[in-house]
């Protein structure tokens, strides 16, 4: 039996993913979804990128909090989960009146994944600072130790 603390940790890691995926599923199920704006196509594509950027962020976080592994398996599992969800979402959309599931939309979804990992790489810094290129080296020890 899991303790209350373990259940709280699992919910903390995965409830945001479940809620966000549910929002995507709900929006995908709206028949004939259109903003009516002149730039509706552009708005919908930006929405795809944004939705899947957030899903990637939440999935990465959920996996990182609940799976003790290195960065490569973590990244690959995140990408696989989100891409599979994107494909399933497009299949779901193809059954909704006035909607179409397209591989092009999966590419827009994948753009959100790519943007997340590019920003993660930038945020972390590719090369850790070393003493050789550190603009603020630690002060010298006056005792020479």
N, C-alpha and C positions, 0 to 999 in steps of 0.2 A: 504494500500500500504506500502510495506516495504521501509525503508530508505536505502540510499546508504551504510551506516555503517552496517546495519543488513545484507545486501546482502554480503558485504565484509567479515563479520564474518562467515557467512554460507559457503562461498567459501573457506575461510581460513581453516575451520574445515573439509570440506568434499571433496574439489577438490583433495587433495593428495590421499584420499581413492579411489575415482573414477578413477584417473589415474593409481594407482597401480593395482586395480582390472582389469582395462582394459589391462594392461601389462600381467597379469596372463592369462586373457582370450585369448589374442593374441598368447602368447607362447603355450597355450593349443591347439590352432587351427592349429599349424604347423604340417602337415602330416609327419609321419616317422621321428620325431625329434630324432636325435642322434648326439652325439659329435664325434663319431668315435674313441674315446679314449678307451684304455683298461679298464679303470675304469668308463665307461659310466653309469652303474647302480648306483654306489655309488654317482657319480656326480649329477645324476637326483634326487636321494633321498635327498641329501644335498640341492639341489635347492628347493625341496618341503618345507623342514623345514624353509629355509631362506625366501622364498616367503611369507609363512603364518606367520612367525614371524613378518615381516615388515607389512603385512596386519593387524595383531592384534594390533601392535603398533599404526598404523595410525587410525584404527577404534576406539581404546580406546581413543586416542587423540580427534578424531572428536566427539565422544559421550561426553567426559568430557567438551569440549568447548561449546557444544550446549544443554546439558541436565543437569539440576540442580538436582542431585540425590546423594544418598549415594554410597559407594563403592561396596556393594553387587549387587544392580541392575545394576550398571555400568559394573561390571565384567561379570555378567551373560548375559547382552545384547551384550557385546563384543564377548563373547564366542559363543553365539547363532548365531550372524551375520556371524562370520568368519567360523564356522562349516557349516552353511547352504551354504555359498559361496563355500566352499570346496566340498560339495556334488554336488552342481550344476556344478561346474567345472569338476568333474569326469564324470557326465552325458554328459556334452559337449564333453569331450575327447572321450567318447565311440562312438561318431558319426564322428570322424575324422579318415580318412584312416591311417592305420599304428599305431594308438594310441589305448589305452585301458583305460577305467575308472575302477579303482579298489578300493575296500574298504581299501586295504592296504595303498594306497596312501593317503586316508583320514586320516589314522592313522599317517602317516608322517606329514601331514598338521597339525594335532592336536598336534604333538610334538612341532611345532613352536609356537603354542598357549601356551602350557605348559611352554616352555622355557621363553616366554615373561613374564608370570605371576610369575615364579620363580625369574627371574632377577628383576622384579618390587618389589617383596617382599624383596629381598636382598638389593636393592637400598634404599628402604624406611626404612628398619630396622624393624624387627618384634616388638621389645620392645623399646619404646622411652627411652632415657637416663633419669634416675632419679638422684636426688642429692645423693642418697646412693651409686650409682655405677659410678658417674661422676668422671673421673680422674682429672678434673679441676674444682672444685667447685668454686662458686663465692666468691670473697674476703669478709672477715668479715667486718661488719660496725664498725669502731672504736668507734662510739658513742653508740653502742649497740642497735640501732634502727632497 
